[in-house]
Every structure is written in structure tokens, then in C-alpha cells.
Amino acid sequence: MAYLLGRGTAVEWLRHNQDAGLFATRYALPMLSLEASRRRLQRHASHTADLTRPLRIIVSLRESRRPSAEAVCHLLTTPDGTYPAIRVKRGLFCSAPDFAFVQMANELDEEALRFLGMELCGRYGIDANGRLFLRPQCCMPDALRTCAERLRGTRGRKRALAVAPLVWAGAASPMESALALILCSSPETGGFGMAPPELNRALPVTGRARDLWDDDFITPDLYWEQGHLAIEYDSDLHHSSSHRIAHDSSRRNVLAELGLRVISVTAEHMRTPRELGRIAGIVARQLGCELPPCDEDEWGRRVAFQLRMRTLAEQPEALLGFSDKAVASRRAWHVRNRSR
């Protein structure tokens, strides 16, 4: 018998996991193998200690639901009777990233779901203390679409199918996702409607640039090949030391030597709609297009959309689907249980 973490709990575990090897093997859990016994759940306490309570557990039978302060059970059946999962330990599994994406489509609106998709297809994780770390990509946008197509009859499937083609892979931080979405989402949504960039594409370092860089490749945060354009995001958190400032300057020098126009975007730019508008204008000119005229209604949509994207980037808990009360009490619960 096995526990299957789902919904917000699955996203939280996937976000915290730093062992990329666990993503290499997927399991197809049979329907009748799922359970929600509170007694057996205690055996997995050490592997779920950093996860928000109540845990979201997936069950396949109504009689298997046993809600408690520790766990809430969600009934979910699949057409073929199997559940795509990653093994955490013996008897404990987590929904695979594409499977978690479809589950969350029933809880998040399209904007938040797209942001979540870019996290699941990104190259970073977020530990239990909110710190970012880099890791290999664990999912691709095509897998999100394929999983949604397979799960006929699942709640949220239609939204997942609509959003999956709009997800871009390769972001190395939440703010990179936010910046890409602000620049490239449709004007009807509140974006600037630019062509989508490639995120952290590995560019070979050639010619004179080899004298400026110790690696064979360099990965600009956002890259448009057709416009020979790169955007580098400089965050307050990771780019304030003299070493990081020097490193970022070297990156920009290498990209310029490779013939790219380089634009630097800071956290302050992300907080200022007019600055983002100026950056979008530079991007548009470099890509050979023009921004459409912005009336009062368009401006209002842009400001609201930018605020939403920045909030999702700065507050990752907003994507988990937990209540505010559950998220607020998480730290107190952890402290209380670790002291036992």
C-alpha cells in the first residue's frame, strides 16, 4: 500500500526536492495500491516534516478517505487506473510534475497555473526556508500537455490543456518567469505581446569572447535569436556582493562580444511599471516591431498583470492552493513537532 502526495503538497515536495536522481524514474501506481491510513502516515513523518499541514493525499476509492488534522484526502480516478508518480521512499510517493500540474488546474486560475507550469519546467527549486537552488530540469511543457490529454474526465483538464502550450521551459528563478510573462503575454492579458524568448539557452563562447570567459558556454536569462538580444535579470538577493557584481559584468561583456544587445533588468525595474514599459520599448525596437498605443484601460491591465506576476514570484506559497491559515501556521507546526 502506498501514500500518494497530490495537489499543493505535491508541488511543495517537488519544489523542495534537491535530489535530481529521484526524477529519473517514474512509477505508474495502480489504483488499488493507494491508501490514507493515519497510523501508517506517521511512519513517513520524517519525509514530510517540511510540508504544510494538512497534507493533500490522493485516493482512488471513497471509502479510503480518512480526513484528519494531518491529511486531507482527494478522490481522483484516471482512465487507465494508474497514477504517474515519483518514489520518495518505500510506501510514499509524490505525483509526477505533469500529473501535479493537471491536479492544480482545478485550483488555480490560468495566470497562476501558467506560472506554476514554468516552475515545474524550470531549472530551479525552492527549499523549505525559501532559498532558491539550481537543479536539472525535471519536466517539459510537452509532458504537461500529454498528461492532460490522457486524463480524460479529470477536473481542471480543459484549463490544463489550454495553458500547457503557453508554458516555456528553462527559467532559473521565479523572477525570470515573471519577466518573460510580462514582456511576452498577450496585450489582452496585460503583457506587451513580444515574441517568446528562450530561457537560459546555452550559447557557445567563440572568438574573442573566449578570452573573457572560462567556460565553453554562457546562458543569458532571456534570449531572442532573431533580434540578437539578451536580457539579464539582476536580483537584489543574489547580485549585491562585489564578487557577484563583477561576475555579472563579465557576463554582459561576453554577451556583447558575441554580438548581442544586452539589457539589464533589476528588482527596482520590476517594481516600476513605467520602467518596464521603457524596457519593453527597447525590446520591441530590437525585435523590429512596435508597441501598440496604450490607452487608460490598457495601462490598467498592464499594471495589474505586472503586480500579479511579481506577487507570484515573490510569494511562492500562492501557487500551493493551501488556505492562508494553513500557510501561516506551517512554521509554528514545524517548530512544535521538531521539539518533541
C-alpha positions in Angstrom: 0.0 0.0 0.0 1.2 3.5 -0.8 0.6 7.1 0.0 0.5 9.5 -2.9 1.1 13.2 -2.3 -1.1 15.4 -4.5 -2.1 18.9 -5.3 -0.4 21.6 -3.3 1.6 19.1 -1.2 3.0 17.5 -4.4 4.0 20.9 -5.7 5.6 21.7 -2.4 7.6 18.5 -2.3 8.7 18.8 -5.9 9.8 22.4 -5.1 11.9 21.3 -2.1 13.5 18.2 -3.7 17.2 18.6 -4.4 17.9 15.0 -5.4 17.6 15.2 -9.2 18.0 11.4 -9.4 14.6 10.9 -8.0 13.0 12.4 -11.2 14.8 9.9 -13.4 12.4 7.0 -12.6 8.7 7.3 -12.8 6.2 4.8 -11.4 2.7 4.0 -12.6 0.9 3.4 -9.3 -2.1 1.0 -9.6 -5.4 2.4 -8.4 -5.9 -0.2 -5.6 -2.5 0.4 -4.1 -3.4 3.9 -2.7 -4.3 4.3 1.0 -4.7 7.0 3.6 -4.2 5.3 6.9 -3.3 7.8 9.7 -1.3 5.2 11.5 0.9 4.4 8.5 1.2 8.1 7.7 3.2 8.5 10.9 5.9 6.3 9.5 6.6 8.9 6.9 6.7 11.8 9.3 10.5 12.5 8.7 10.0 12.8 5.0 7.0 15.1 5.2 8.1 17.3 8.2 8.7 20.4 6.0 5.4 20.1 4.2 2.4 22.3 5.0 -0.4 20.6 7.0 -2.8 19.3 6.2 -1.1 17.1 3.6 -3.0 16.6 0.4 -3.3 12.8 -0.2 -4.7 11.3 -3.4 -7.0 8.3 -3.0 -8.9 6.2 -5.6 -11.9 5.0 -3.5 -14.4 7.0 -1.5 -14.1 4.6 1.5 -10.4 5.3 1.6 -10.9 8.9 2.6 -9.9 9.5 6.2 -9.6 13.2 6.8 -7.6 14.5 9.9 -5.6 17.4 11.0 -2.6 15.7 9.4 -4.1 15.0 5.9 -7.0 15.8 3.6 -7.9 13.1 1.1 -8.8 13.9 -2.5 -10.7 11.4 -4.7 -9.2 11.0 -8.1 -9.6 8.3 -10.7 -7.7 8.0 -14.0 -8.8 6.4 -17.3 -6.2 3.6 -17.1 -6.3 3.2 -13.4 -2.7 4.3 -12.8 -1.1 7.4 -11.3 2.2 8.9 -12.6 4.4 9.2 -9.5 7.9 9.7 -8.1 9.1 7.5 -5.3 10.1 9.4 -2.1 10.7 6.3 0.0 9.1 2.9 0.4 5.4 3.3 0.6 5.5 7.1 0.0 5.2 8.7 -3.5 4.7 12.1 -4.9 2.6 13.0 -8.0 4.9 13.5 -11.0 5.3 17.1 -12.1 2.9 16.8 -15.1 0.3 15.0 -13.0 0.5 17.6 -10.3 0.1 20.3 -12.9 -3.3 18.8 -14.0 -4.4 18.5 -10.4 -3.6 22.1 -9.7 -5.5 23.3 -12.8 -8.7 22.7 -10.7 -7.5 25.2 -8.0 -5.6 27.9 -9.9 -6.6 30.4 -12.5 -4.9 30.5 -15.9 -2.3 33.1 -14.9 -1.2 31.3 -11.8 -1.3 27.9 -13.5 1.0 29.1 -16.3 3.4 30.4 -13.7 3.3 27.1 -11.9 4.0 25.3 -15.2 7.1 27.4 -15.7 8.3 26.5 -12.3 7.7 22.8 -12.9 9.6 23.1 -16.2 12.3 25.3 -14.8 15.8 24.7 -13.6 15.4 25.7 -10.0 13.8 24.7 -6.8 12.9 26.5 -3.6 13.8 24.9 -0.2 11.7 25.0 2.9 13.4 28.2 4.0 12.5 30.0 0.8 16.0 29.9 -0.7 16.5 29.2 -4.4 18.8 26.4 -5.7 19.6 25.3 -9.2 18.9 21.7 -10.5 18.4 19.9 -13.8 15.0 20.3 -15.5 12.5 17.7 -14.3 9.7 18.3 -16.8 9.0 19.7 -20.2 5.9 21.6 -21.5 5.0 18.8 -23.9 4.7 16.4 -21.0 2.2 18.8 -19.3 0.0 18.7 -22.5 0.4 14.9 -22.9 -0.6 14.2 -19.3 -3.7 16.5 -19.6 -4.8 14.7 -22.8 -4.5 11.3 -21.2 -6.5 12.3 -18.1 -10.0 12.4 -19.7 -12.7 13.3 -17.2 -10.4 14.9 -14.7 -11.4 18.2 -13.2 -9.3 21.0 -14.5 -8.2 19.1 -17.6 -9.6 21.7 -20.0 -7.7 24.5 -18.3 -4.5 22.5 -18.2 -4.8 21.8 -22.0 -5.3 25.5 -22.7 -2.4 26.6 -20.5 0.2 23.9 -21.3 1.1 25.3 -24.8 1.8 28.7 -23.2 4.4 27.4 -20.8 8.1 28.0 -21.6 10.8 25.8 -20.1 14.2 26.7 -18.7 13.6 29.6 -16.2 16.3 29.7 -13.5 14.3 31.8 -11.0 10.7 32.9 -10.4 11.5 36.4 -11.4 12.8 35.3 -14.7 9.5 33.6 -15.3 7.7 36.8 -14.2 9.8 39.0 -16.6 9.2 36.7 -19.5 5.5 36.6 -19.0 5.2 40.4 -18.5 7.0 41.0 -21.8 5.5 38.2 -23.9 2.0 37.6 -22.7 -0.8 38.9 -24.9 -1.9 42.5 -24.5 -5.4 41.3 -23.7 -3.9 39.6 -20.6 -1.8 42.6 -19.7 1.5 41.7 -21.3 3.4 43.5 -24.0 2.9 40.8 -26.7 6.5 40.2 -27.6 7.7 37.0 -29.3 8.6 34.4 -26.6 12.3 34.2 -25.7 14.4 31.2 -25.0 15.2 30.9 -21.3 18.8 30.1 -20.3 19.8 28.7 -23.7 23.4 27.6 -23.8 25.3 29.8 -26.3 28.8 28.7 -27.4 31.5 31.1 -26.4 33.6 31.7 -29.5 36.2 34.1 -31.0 37.5 36.9 -28.8 34.8 36.2 -26.2 36.8 33.1 -25.2 39.4 35.4 -23.6 36.7 36.9 -21.3 35.0 33.6 -20.1 36.3 30.4 -18.5 33.5 28.2 -19.8 32.6 27.0 -23.3 29.0 28.2 -23.0 27.1 31.1 -21.5 23.4 31.1 -20.7 21.6 34.5 -20.9 18.4 34.7 -18.8 16.2 35.7 -21.7 17.4 35.3 -25.3 15.9 36.3 -28.7 18.0 34.9 -31.5 16.1 36.8 -34.2 16.9 40.1 -32.5 20.4 39.3 -31.3 19.1 40.3 -27.9 19.7 39.1 -24.3 18.2 40.2 -21.0 20.0 39.7 -17.8 18.0 39.9 -14.5 20.0 41.2 -11.6 18.2 40.5 -8.3 18.8 42.3 -5.0 19.3 39.0 -3.2 21.9 37.3 -5.3 23.7 40.2 -7.0 24.7 42.6 -4.2 28.2 41.3 -3.3 31.2 42.7 -5.1 32.0 39.2 -6.5 28.6 38.8 -8.0 28.7 42.3 -9.4 32.0 41.6 -11.1 30.7 38.2 -12.4 27.6 39.8 -13.8 29.7 42.5 -15.5 31.8 39.8 -17.1 28.7 38.0 -18.4 27.4 41.2 -20.0 30.8 41.8 -21.6 30.9 38.2 -23.0 27.4 38.5 -24.4 28.2 41.9 -26.0 31.4 40.4 -27.5 29.2 37.7 -29.1 27.3 40.4 -30.9 24.2 40.6 -28.6 22.4 43.7 -27.4 22.3 43.2 -23.6 19.6 44.7 -21.4 19.9 44.6 -17.6 16.7 44.4 -15.6 16.8 45.0 -11.8 14.3 44.3 -9.0 13.6 48.0 -9.0 12.6 47.9 -12.6 10.3 45.0 -11.9 8.5 47.2 -9.3 8.1 50.2 -11.6 5.5 49.9 -14.5 6.9 52.8 -16.4 10.4 51.3 -16.3 9.1 48.0 -17.6 7.3 49.9 -20.4 10.7 51.5 -21.4 12.4 48.1 -21.4 9.6 46.7 -23.5 10.1 49.5 -25.9 13.8 48.7 -26.3 12.9 45.0 -26.8 10.3 45.9 -29.4 12.7 48.0 -31.4 15.4 45.4 -31.3 13.0 42.8 -32.5 11.8 45.0 -35.3 8.3 45.7 -34.0 6.4 48.5 -32.3 4.4 48.6 -29.1 0.7 49.4 -29.7 -0.6 52.7 -28.3 -1.5 52.3 -24.6 -4.8 53.9 -23.5 -6.0 54.1 -19.9 -7.7 50.7 -19.9 -4.6 49.0 -21.4 -2.4 50.7 -18.8 -4.6 49.5 -16.0 -4.4 45.9 -17.3 -0.6 46.1 -17.6 -0.2 47.4 -14.1 -2.5 44.8 -12.6 -0.8 42.0 -14.6 2.7 43.1 -13.6 1.7 43.2 -9.9 0.2 39.7 -10.2 3.3 38.2 -11.8 5.6 39.9 -9.3 3.5 38.7 -6.4 3.6 35.1 -7.7 7.4 35.4 -8.0 7.9 36.9 -4.5 5.3 34.7 -2.7 5.7 31.1 -4.0 3.1 29.9 -1.4 0.4 31.5 -3.6 0.8 28.6 -6.0 0.3 25.8 -3.5 -3.5 26.0 -3.2 -3.5 26.0 0.6 -5.6 28.3 2.6 -3.8 31.4 4.1 -4.4 30.0 7.6 -2.6 26.7 6.7 0.4 28.5 5.2 0.6 30.9 8.1 0.6 28.1 10.7 3.2 26.0 8.9 6.3 27.4 10.7 4.6 27.0 14.2 3.6 23.4 13.4 7.2 22.5 12.4 8.7 24.1 15.5 6.2 22.3 17.7 6.8 18.9 16.2 10.6 19.1 15.9 10.8 19.9 19.7 9.1 16.6 20.6 
